[in-house]
Amino acid sequence: MRKATSLSRQFLARAEHTLLRHHLPRIESCLKLLSAEEIWWRPNAASNSVGNLALHLAGNVRQWIVSGLGGAADVRRRDQEFTERGPVPRAQLVTSLRRTVLEACRVLRRLSDADLARTYSIQKFRVTGLGTVLHVVEHFAFHSGQIIFITKQVRGRDLAFTHLPGERRRPVRAKKLPAF
């Protein structure tokens, strides 16, 4: 297998950074800020809880990258990601999502230009490897934003995730929880 070109490597490294270093820590912070009850709170029947979104992200990343691009068995049960009412323990949600993202990052690191150009069948969609990675990153970002929004609604305060270059980050004050 030929290695990816510089541009492909940059794209894959950015995808990994976005998933692992940008959005995942924010989701983990939100899960730490919320009580078990709040993790499973839904504003209405048409909406998802933070817990459902965490399950859904782990399922999506696993199906599209770990299975779709990495060749692992696809064992996803998508409907259960949305019908779950909890409480799945916070530590289990965090561990599952983190493990899945780390596994996906290992797959991303070994992709070649040919892998990115190849067409795959994932969830009955015909997509290229490049399209798959792009889909997962944008999907992860979209639901990360929902989790942040719900957490802000429940907590009623800024979570201090955003800062401009050169500004010091303001720490998020999460309640003390046992280590995961």
Secondary structure, DSSP 8 states (H G I E B T S, - for coil): -----HHHHHHHHHHHHIIIIIIHHHHHHHHHHS-HHHHT--SSTTS--HHHHHHHHHHHHIIIIIITTT-------HHHHHH--S---HHHHHHHHHHHHHHHHHHHHT--HHHHHSEEEETTEEEEHHHHHHHHHHHHHHHHHHHHHHHHHHHTS-------TTS-------------
